[in-house]
Amino acid sequence: MAERHPQTHLWPALQRRFGDQNSIGQAPERLLRGLCISPLDGQEESSVWTLGFRENGATMRTASLARDFSALSAMIDPKGPCYLAVFVGDVPERPASAGPNANWLLISYVPSTCTSFEARKMADNRAGLKAGLGAEFFTDGGLWCVHTDQISLSNYMRSLDASSAGAGAPGSPGSSPQQMSLYATGSTPAADRSSAAAQQELAAAKIQGIARKNSQTKRYPGADDGGATPGLGLSEARDPLADATEAIWEERIKGVRHAYFDSCSRLVSSLEELEQTLCGLTGDHYRQDAPVLRARAHLAKNLELMR
């Protein structure tokens, strides 16, 4: 077996690397913000990735959460699905249901170019990845992202807000599109979390299939090719994504808003550095709360309003 799949040693290596991140004696300069993870080669046709996973990249942890999330977004291949194990233990707004060691968030990134079968595989193997790395280290929920722009600190904070607000169960007719594609199961009762997670993952897979086909049909992805999930009805009354086209557009609008917010934040940081340089040249005293450049004052005001 080792000869047929020489990469299987990468799975234990990933487990050891992740375990080291949770050890008390880990040096601060070796702490990671996130790991990009994908299944080992040779499992393309398998529904369950029993061979394990490998690391595709990593980003170091810094004092700036926003920049770290931007680095995570830039690290992945926009056309390839993957998982991101992200350290969120230093985020002040922790989920109420998070355990003492639950400092990691699992992000499932599945671009709209993926098939519904690929999206289902990503959903089905999340639990196996968590179990292999240590389920106690992960928060109850996670994020399901369809665009790299959604891998941002602001998006994660919005998912926490939705969870703490106690909105309707994901996948239900009263759920928001954000709950269906960016989900956190900490807002559901403990007895219902497993079923709620399954509904969320199925809803996310449906959004992927609908976006890929670019269709306005109200049937589930896979209904045309016989790949529909058994037990799911096709009637509009029972479809939690009855207005699929509207849901997709709302997700796209949110992605644009999030991208604009993150871009403005990065621009404000650059303008702050420019002001510091100018003050150093002129001998003036730099004050962060008193912008010298009108552009920074304008952007800072817009960001305050968007928050």
C-alpha positions in Angstrom: 0.0 0.0 0.0 2.9 2.4 0.8 4.3 1.8 -2.7 1.0 2.5 -4.4 0.4 5.7 -2.4 3.8 7.2 -1.5 2.1 10.4 -0.3 0.3 8.7 2.6 3.2 9.8 4.9 2.0 13.4 4.4 -1.1 12.8 6.5 0.8 11.9 9.7 3.1 14.9 9.0 0.1 17.2 8.8 -1.3 15.7 12.1 2.0 16.3 13.9 2.3 19.8 12.6 -1.2 20.7 13.7 -0.6 19.0 17.0 2.5 21.1 17.6 0.5 24.2 17.1 -1.7 23.3 20.1 1.2 22.4 22.4 2.1 24.8 25.2 5.8 24.9 24.5 5.5 26.0 20.8 7.7 29.0 20.1 5.8 32.2 19.2 7.6 32.7 15.9 6.4 29.3 14.8 2.7 29.9 15.4 0.5 29.7 12.4 -2.6 31.6 11.5 -3.8 28.9 9.1 -3.2 25.8 7.1 -4.4 25.0 3.6 -5.4 21.4 3.4 -6.5 19.1 0.5 -7.0 15.4 0.1 -4.1 13.2 -0.8 -3.8 12.2 -4.5 -5.4 8.9 -5.6 -8.8 9.6 -4.0 -10.4 11.5 -6.9 -13.1 8.9 -7.5 -13.7 8.0 -3.8 -16.5 9.5 -1.8 -14.7 9.1 1.5 -11.0 10.2 1.6 -9.6 7.3 3.7 -6.0 8.0 2.7 -6.1 11.3 4.5 -5.0 14.8 3.7 -1.9 16.9 3.1 -0.8 20.5 3.7 -0.7 22.8 0.7 0.5 25.9 2.4 0.5 27.9 5.6 0.5 31.5 6.8 2.2 32.7 10.0 0.3 34.4 12.8 0.7 38.1 13.3 -1.0 40.8 15.5 -3.3 41.8 12.6 -6.2 39.5 12.1 -7.4 41.3 9.0 -4.0 40.9 7.3 -3.8 37.3 8.3 -7.2 36.5 6.8 -6.1 38.4 3.6 -3.0 36.2 3.5 -5.1 33.1 3.8 -7.3 34.2 0.9 -4.3 35.0 -1.3 -2.7 31.7 -0.5 -5.3 29.3 -2.0 -5.9 28.4 -5.6 -9.2 30.2 -6.5 -10.1 27.4 -8.9 -9.4 24.5 -6.6 -11.5 23.4 -3.5 -9.7 23.1 -0.2 -10.0 23.3 3.5 -8.5 26.0 5.7 -7.8 25.4 9.4 -7.7 28.9 10.9 -6.6 29.8 14.4 -9.3 32.1 15.9 -8.4 31.7 19.6 -7.3 35.4 19.8 -10.7 36.7 18.4 -12.5 38.4 21.3 -16.0 37.3 20.2 -15.8 33.6 20.8 -18.8 31.4 20.3 -20.6 30.6 23.5 -20.5 26.9 22.8 -16.8 26.8 22.1 -14.8 24.4 24.4 -11.7 25.4 26.2 -9.4 24.0 23.4 -11.7 25.0 20.5 -9.4 27.6 19.0 -9.6 26.6 15.3 -12.1 27.3 12.6 -12.6 25.0 9.6 -13.3 26.9 6.4 -14.5 24.8 3.4 -13.7 26.6 0.1 -15.6 25.3 -2.9 -15.6 27.5 -5.9 -18.7 27.7 -8.2 -16.8 25.9 -10.9 -16.9 22.6 -8.9 -19.6 20.0 -9.6 -22.3 19.2 -7.1 -20.5 15.8 -6.5 -17.3 17.6 -5.5 -19.2 19.9 -3.2 -20.9 16.9 -1.5 -17.5 15.2 -1.0 -16.1 18.3 0.6 -19.1 18.4 2.9 -19.0 14.6 3.7 -15.3 14.6 4.6 -15.2 17.6 6.9 -15.9 15.4 10.0 -13.2 13.0 9.0 -10.6 15.8 8.7 -11.6 17.3 12.1 -11.5 13.9 13.8 -8.0 13.2 12.3 -6.6 16.5 13.5 -8.5 16.5 16.8 -12.2 17.5 16.9 -11.8 19.1 20.3 -9.6 21.8 18.8 -12.3 23.1 16.3 -15.3 25.3 16.9 -18.7 23.6 16.4 -19.5 25.4 13.2 -17.4 26.6 10.3 -17.6 28.6 7.1 -18.5 27.5 3.6 -17.1 30.0 1.1 -17.7 30.1 -2.6 -15.4 33.1 -3.4 -12.0 33.9 -2.0 -13.3 37.4 -1.0 -15.5 35.6 1.6 -12.3 34.4 3.4 -12.0 37.6 5.4 -12.2 38.7 9.1 -15.3 40.7 8.5 -17.1 37.7 7.1 -16.1 35.6 10.0 -17.3 38.3 12.5 -20.6 38.4 10.6 -21.0 34.7 11.0 -20.5 35.0 14.7 -23.1 37.8 14.9 -25.6 35.6 13.0 -24.9 32.7 15.4 -25.3 34.9 18.6 -28.5 36.4 17.2 -30.1 33.0 17.3 -31.5 33.2 13.7 -33.6 30.4 12.2 -32.1 27.0 11.6 -29.9 27.0 8.5 -31.6 25.5 5.5 -35.0 26.4 6.7 -37.3 28.7 4.7 -36.6 31.5 7.2 -32.9 31.2 6.9 -30.8 33.9 5.4 -28.5 33.1 2.4 -25.5 33.9 4.7 -26.6 31.1 7.1 -26.8 28.7 4.2 -23.3 29.3 2.9 -21.5 30.8 5.9 -22.7 28.7 8.7 -22.0 28.3 12.4 -24.0 25.6 14.3 -23.3 27.0 17.7 -26.7 28.8 17.7 -28.6 25.5 17.5 -29.5 23.2 20.5 -27.0 20.5 21.1 -29.4 17.7 20.2 -30.1 19.3 16.8 -26.5 20.3 15.8 -25.7 17.2 13.7 -28.9 17.5 11.6 -28.5 21.2 11.3 -24.9 20.8 10.1 -26.1 18.3 7.5 -28.8 20.7 6.3 -26.2 23.5 6.0 -23.7 21.5 4.1 -26.4 20.2 1.7 -27.7 23.8 1.2 -24.2 25.0 0.4 -23.7 22.2 -2.1 -27.0 23.2 -3.8 -25.8 26.8 -4.1 -22.6 25.5 -5.8 -24.5 23.4 -8.3 -27.0 26.2 -9.1 -24.2 28.8 -9.6 -22.2 26.4 -11.8 -25.1 25.7 -14.1 -26.1 29.4 -14.3 -29.7 28.4 -14.4 -32.8 29.8 -13.0 -34.4 26.4 -12.4 -35.8 25.7 -8.9 -34.7 22.1 -8.8 -31.8 20.7 -6.8 -28.3 20.4 -8.3 -27.9 16.9 -9.8 -31.6 16.5 -10.6 -30.8 16.6 -14.4 -28.0 14.0 -14.3 -29.4 11.6 -11.8 -27.1 12.8 -9.1 -29.7 14.2 -6.8 -29.3 13.3 -3.1 -31.7 10.4 -2.2 -34.6 11.4 -0.1 -34.7 15.1 -1.2 -38.0 16.1 -2.9 -38.0 18.4 -6.0 -41.2 20.2 -5.2 -41.0 23.9 -4.7 -42.9 23.8 -1.4 -40.2 21.6 0.2 -37.2 23.3 -1.3 -35.3 25.5 1.2 -33.8 27.3 -1.8 -37.0 27.9 -3.7 -35.8 31.3 -4.8 -32.3 30.2 -5.7 -31.5 33.0 -8.1 -32.2 35.6 -5.5 -30.0 33.8 -2.9 -27.1 33.6 -5.3 -27.3 37.3 -6.1 -27.4 38.2 -2.4 -24.3 36.2 -1.9 -22.6 38.0 -4.7 -23.6 41.4 -3.4 -22.3 40.4 0.1 -19.0 39.3 -1.5 -18.6 42.7 -3.2 -19.3 44.5 0.0 -16.9 42.5 2.0 -14.2 43.0 -0.7 -14.8 46.7 -0.6 -14.5 46.8 3.1 -11.3 44.8 3.2 -9.8 46.9 0.4 -10.6 50.1 2.2 -9.1 48.8 5.4 -5.8 47.9 3.6 -5.8 51.3 1.9 -6.2 53.1 5.2 -3.3 51.2 6.6 -1.1 52.2 3.6 -2.2 55.9 4.1 -1.2 55.7 7.7 2.3 54.6 6.8 2.5 57.4 4.2 1.5 59.9 6.8 4.1 58.6 9.2 6.7 59.0 6.5 5.6 62.6 5.7 5.6 63.6 9.3 9.1 62.1 9.7 10.3 64.3 6.7 8.6 67.5 7.9 9.3 67.0 11.6 5.6 67.2 12.6 4.1 64.9 15.2 2.1 62.0 13.8 -1.3 61.3 15.4 -3.4 58.4 14.3 -6.6 60.0 15.4 -5.9 63.2 13.4 -5.5 62.3 9.7 -3.3 64.6 7.7 -4.5 63.3 4.3 -8.1 64.0 3.4 -8.3 60.6 1.7 -7.6 58.7 4.9 -10.2 60.8 6.8 -12.8 60.1 4.2 -12.1 56.3 4.1 -11.9 56.1 7.9 -15.3 57.7 8.1 -16.8 55.3 5.5 -15.4 52.3 7.4 -16.9 53.6 10.6 -20.3 53.8 8.9 -20.0 50.4 7.4 -19.3 48.9 10.8 
